[in-house]
Structures are given as C-alpha cells and as structure tokens.
C-alpha cells in the first residue's frame, strides 16, 4: 500500500507520493485543500510576484510545445497549494484579467504507463466536470518539454476542513445543504461512469457565495457501466469503505459511504472512527481499518432522529443495504430521505438555493482562506533539468493541449 499524501492511499495506477520530496513541483488538489473558480474582477491591491518569474518564463518560451495558450499568457501571482507531486499557483490570464488556479506537473515524475493513465484520467474528468456547477472545471491545458499545466477554476472560499477547524461542528441545516450539493456532484459523476473515490473535507471547496465544489480527480475511476465494479485499493484511510478493506469488488457505493463519514464529521465535529488512546498499537492504520470493518457506528445523542437515520443509512457496512446504492433508485432514495425533505432539489441543481453561510473574502483573491505555509512561498518554478528532459518520451503527451469549448464563444479566440 502506498500513500498519496499524508492522508490518501493511491490506487496502483497513480503515482505514489512521498511528502518528504521537497523539490516536487507537481500540482495536487488532493491534499492541499486547494480552491478553484474564475473571477473577472480587477485585482490591484495585492502585489503579485509575476516579475520574479520573468526569467523562468523567458527561458521556457523557446521550448514551448503547445500551440495556443502558454505560460507567457499568464501572470503567476501566488502559490496556493503543494503536494509531493504537484504545485498549484494562483494565476491571471493576461488577455482578460480572469483569475484561475494552475496545476503544474513535472513530466519526469509521470514516467510509466500507469502514471500517464492517471494524468489523462484526471484531465478527462476535469473536462466533463466543467458542465456541472458543483465540480471544479477545466479552462485549458498546455505543456512545455518539462511540465504539464492544467488551468482550472479558482474557488476562493476555502475548503470545508479550513472552516471545520474554526467552527468545530456545523448546524444540521448547514450540513444538509452541503451534503445535498455534494450528492448532485457525485450523481453527475456516477451517471458518467466515474467513481470519485476521494471525498473528504479537504476536497470540498466553498465558492464566494457559499456553494460547494468538489475538486481533485486524481483517484477517479472511469468507464464503469451499471453493475460494473473495480477492485483497486485506494482512498483516504479514514474514508475508505468496508468493501474496499475486505478486498471485494466495488462500485459507486464507496462514494456514498465516504459521504456518510463526511456528514458525520460535519454534524458531530469528529470522525465516526476517532480512536482516543495512548496505546501506540491502537494508533495505527491497521487498527483504524479494523474499527471501520467491525465497530458499530455510535451516533451522538444530540443529533436529530432524521440526522441519525441518514448517517446510519450511508454508513451501513453492507453496500447492498447502503443508502444510495439500490440499482435504478439509489439517488431517488437519497432525495426522498426524511433528512433531505426540506431541500428543493430542482432549485438546488440550478444553483439557486440560498447557501447557509458566506465565506469572508477579505482581499481581491480570498487568500485568507488558504494556508499561509503555501501563500508565503516564493512563486517560482525550478529551472529545467536538461538531463531529465532528455529521458522524457514526449510522444506520451501528444494531444494533452486543451481549451474548454465553452470559453471559445465567450473569449473570442484564445
């Protein structure tokens, strides 16, 4: 078993992550709680560091592979996230002042067929996500000889982990709203044959109005038809469904389990699998997995009957009995559950329901909602390693370029 960040267990087709790798420049929405929606407001009050990058950009200009957009078309403003395989930058598209997040992946770390598949899957899911209001979408992709660049929506309200750390737990009404929007996002993916497999507080972002967007598609599995299954062991340990731990074939059921864990965390202010002990033998991943598999879920008494019932539904250890998992009627079962009875699903799907909370955006970018360990980093890309570039098979990345067709009508031509 390998780990994708301090929290996530990567599927075998995805690159393992070693958090000790200080030089890794790859973008990772996985663990950084990175946020993403484009904003067309002008941004004057914050000094950016794009000038610091001019030598780097000038140096890379001659080896640009992509036709169309390139690094020279963007001002690079701040680092907003970093994983062992990724760096994410806040950027401004010069031609229209739109703000985006830019995920930067070093090609030298994408070095075998499984890694290539992982990058292509994430890009493909990003493309499809662009048509759903509750998923972070893709603006464009381009490449140089050393790096891949994914330009994605910038969502500036912070992630749910950031807000939970400040509020400890959420009112049921808030949790209901976020869970319902997450349900729409998950159902959208499932209808397209995609298992998300990495639902967690860090990957649920709030936009400036307080609506959610899921991000990070690095663990997605594509191509599942009705009744199809997969068996890769992956996920974030605290959210891994029992059927994955049992080594069984699984389908979309694992996402509904993870939603149950997330809803429990929102309403109870802790994980359903919290282990409070000084015994080092009980503070291990193996023991956590044993708890997930065997220990009954204890619902806090202060939660309402409806909340208790929906948590028990999603956290049923038998996927056949789990809420949301009945063939044909799974999503309808969720929408008609007593806990969600007050939700107007038609209004919600149009993103017209009023969010219960609006994040504070105290500057032009909302950087207060990001960890200062990232935003205080200098904005720079490490110089290219010519020897490493020579070892890269550039043909593996043919066709990586992409511009969202929805943008071509709104931005003339890019």
N, C-alpha and C positions, 0 to 999 in steps of 0.2 A: 504494500500500500504506500503510495506516495502522497505528499501533501502539496496543495496548490498555493496556499498562503498559510498564515498561522491557523486558519480555520477550515480550509476546504481540502477535501480529498479529491484529487483529479482523476478523471477517467483515463483509461490506458491510452486513449487516442490523443490525449492532450499533454502538453509539455509539463513535466514536474517543476515545482517551484522550490527554490532554495532561498529563504529570506535573508540568508547571510550574504547573498551576492549583491554587493554594494553598487557594482557597475552596471547592473542590468538596467536597460533603458526602455523596457517594454511597457506598454500600457496595460493596466489591469484595472478593469472596472470591478473585478471580482472582489478585491478586498479593501479597496481604498474608499469605499463608500463614495464613489465619485459621482458627481452630479452633472446632468446634461440637458437644456432647451435653448434654442437660439433666441437671442433678444436683439431687437433692431434699435434699441435706444442708443443715443450717443454716449460715449464714455470719456469723460475728460478729467475727472477728479483724481484718478489713481494713476500714479506713474507706472508705466509698464517697462519691461526690460527688453523690448524688441531690438533696441540698438545693440545690446550686448551680443545678440545673436547674429548681427550682420556679417561678421567674418565667416561664421559657420555656414550661413545660408549662401553667401557668395561662393564659398568653397564647394558647396554641394551642387551649385547651379549647373555646372558643366556636366554633371553626371546624372542629371535627371532623366529618368526613363519615361515617365508618364507623359502623355500628350494631355493638353488641357491644364487642369489645376496643378500647382506645385507648391513647395514650401515657400517660395518667394511671393506667393499670393496672400500670405497670412502674416500678421503681426503676432508674435508669441509673447504673451503677457505674464502668465504665472504658471508654476507647477501646481496642480490641484490634486494629484494622486500619483502613487508609485507602487508598483508591485515588483517582485523579483524578475518578472518577465516583461514589465511594461512601465511606461511613464505616460502620464496624461497631463496635457497642457491646456490652459485656457488660451484661446486664440481669437483673433479678429480677422475676418475676411476683409481685405483692404477695399475691395470694389464697392461694398455697400455697408460696411461697419457692423455687419452681423457678428454676433459672438457665438463661438462653438467650443466644444472640447475636442482635443486632438489626441488620439491614441497612437502612440509610436511604438512599433515593434521592430526589434533588430532581427534582420534576416538570418544572421549567423546562429541565432537561437531556435530558428524554425528549420531544423536540418534533416528531418526524415519525413516519410510519407504520412505518419500519424500526426506530426506537428502541422504539416501542410493542411491536412484534413480539418484539424482543429481551427486554423485560421480561416479557412474557406467557410466552415460551418458558421462561425461567429459572424463573418461578413454577410453570409446569406440570410441569417436570422435578422441581423440589423436591417437589411434591405426590406424584408417583409414587415418588420416592426414599425417602419415609417408610416404605415397606414393605420396604426392604432394609437389612440390618444393616451393610452396608459403604458406605452412601451417606448423606451428611448430609441429614436430612429437615426438613420444614417444620412449624412449630407453628401459625402463623397469619399473616394479612396484614391490614393496615388502612391507612387513608390520612387525611391532612388535606388542606386545599386546596393546600398547598405541597409535600408529601412523600408518598412511598410507604414503607411499613415492612414488611419481611419478618422475622418472628421464627423463627429456625432453631435447630437443635440446637447446643449448645455442646460442643465437643470440646477437652479441656484438656491433652492430652499433647504438644502442639507438632506441627509438620509435619516431613516427612522431610528437608527442606532444613535445618531447625534442627538436627536430630540428625546429619545427614551432616557438617555443618560442625564438629561436635565429635568425630566418630569417623573422619572421612576416608573409610573404606570399611567395608562390613558383611561379616560372615561369610556364606558362601553359604547357610547354613541360615536365617539371618535374611532374606536377600533372597528365598529361596524362599517363606517364609511370607507376606511382604508381597505378593509377586507373585501368589501363589495367591489371596489375598483380593481383590486388585485385579482378577484375572481374573473372579471371581464378580460383582463390581460391574459391570465392563464388559459381561459377557454379559447381565446383567439389563437394562442399558440397550439393548443391541442387540436383545434379544428384543422390546423395546417400540418398536423403530424409531428409536432415538435414537443418533446418533454423539456421543461425548463431546467430542472434538477439543481438549482442553486438559489431557491427562495430563502432569504434571510434578511434581518433588519438592515444590514449594510447595503443591500441591493434594492431597497425600496426608497426611492427619492421623492422629495416633495418639490413641486414647482412653486413659483412665486405666489400663486393663488391658493396653494394647499392641496392640489390634486396630486395623486401618486403617479410615478413612472417606474417600471421595473427596468433594471439595467444589468449588463454583464451576461452575455450569451455564450461564454467560453465553455460551459458544461452542457449546453443543449445537445439533445439527440434528435436528429431529423429523420424524416422518412417513415414514420410509423403510421400504418393504416389502422382502422378499427380492429381491435383484438390483437394487434401486433405487440411484441414485447422485446425487451433488450435485457442485458444482464451485467453491464459494466458496474463495478463497484466504485461509486463516486458520490460526492456531495460534501457538505459541511457537517462534521461529526454530530453536532447537536440536533441537526435537522434530518438526518438520514432515516428513511423509513425502515420499519422492521423487515419488510420483504427483501430489501437490499442487503441488510445484515444477515438474513437467513440464506443468502446466495440464490434466491429464487429469481426466475424471470419476472420482469415487472413492466408496467406501462405508465399511463398518466397518473395512476394512483399515488405515486410518490410525491407529486406536487401538492395534492390535497392534504396529505399528511403534513408536509412542511408548512402549509398554510395554517393548520391546526396548531403547530408549535409556535408559529409567529403570532397568532391571535392570543394564545395563552400568555406569551411574553408581553404583549401589549396590555392585556387586561389585568394580569396578575403581577406584572413588574418583575418577573423572574422566569427562568426556564422551567418547563414541567419536569426536567431531569436534573435539576440542581442537586449537586452532591456536596453537602456541607460536612466536612470531616477533616481531621488531622492525619488520618491513616493514608500514607502515601500509596498503598495498594489500591485504595478506592478512588484515587485521584488520577486515574489513567483512562485512556481512550477505550481500552478493552472493557473496563468496568462500566463506563458510560454506555457502551453498546449493550452490555448485559442488562443494565437498567432499562434501556429503551425496549429491549426484547421482552423482559419478564415483569417489570414492576408496573402495577396498576397506576393509572394516572389519577392523582388526587386533585380535585378541583377546589380552589379556595371557596370557603363558605360565603364570602362577601359578594361573590358574583351572582347575577340573577339566574333564575331557573333556565331561561332561554339561552343565556351565555354558556351555562354549564352543559346544556344539552347539545349545543352546536360544537363545543370543544370535544365532547365525548364522541360525536359523530365523525369529526375529522381525525381524531386520534384513536380510532379503532384499529387495533393491531392486525386485523384481518382485512386486507384490501377489498375483498369481495363484499364486505359489510360496511365499508367506509363511506361516509357521506361524499357524494360527488362521483362515485365510482361505478354506479349501476350503468350497464350498457344502455345507450339511447337516452336515458332520462337523468343522467348524473348531474348535469348543470341545472336542469329544471328542479331537481331535488334541492339543490343549494338555494336557488332563488325563492323557492316556496317555503323554506325553513322558517319557523317562527322567529328566529333571531333576526332574520333579514326582512321581516314582514313590512317594516316601515320604509323600506327602500323603494323608490320609484326607479325601477331598472331601466326603463326607456329614457328617462331624464338623465340617469347616471351614464348610460352608454354614450349619450351625446355630449358628455362632459358639462352638463348644465345644472347638475345638483350643486348646492352651495357647500363648500368644504367647511368642516367644523373649526378649522384652525388655519391661520395665515402666517407663514414664516416671516420673521423680520428680515428685511433686506436693507441693511444699513449703509451700503455703498453701491456703486454702479454695478458691481459684479456679484454681490452676495457672498464675498469671500469669508465673512464672519462665520458662515455655515460650514467651513472646511477646516480641517486640522492644520494648525499652524506649522506642524512639522513638514508639511508639503509646501504650503504657500510661502514659507520663508526661504525655501531653496532657491538658488540662482537658476534662472531659466537658461539652460544651455543643453545642447546635445554634444555628447563626447565626440571627439574627432574620429573620422573613419579609420579603421584598421585595414590597410591595403591588403595585407596577407589574408585576413579573414574574408575580405570581399572576393579575392581570387578563388576561394574554396566554395563560394556560393554558386549553385546552379540556377542562374537567372531564369531559365525556361520554366522552372517550377512556379514562378509568379506571373506568368503570362496571363493577361486578362484580369489582373487584380484591379485595374482602374475602374472607377465607377462615379457617375454623377446621378443623384436622385432625379428621375424624370419629372417629378412634381416641381422641381426647382427651375427647370428649363423654361417653364411658362411664366414663372414669377421673376426670374433674374435675367431675362433676355437670354443671352448665351453666356456660358461660363468659359 
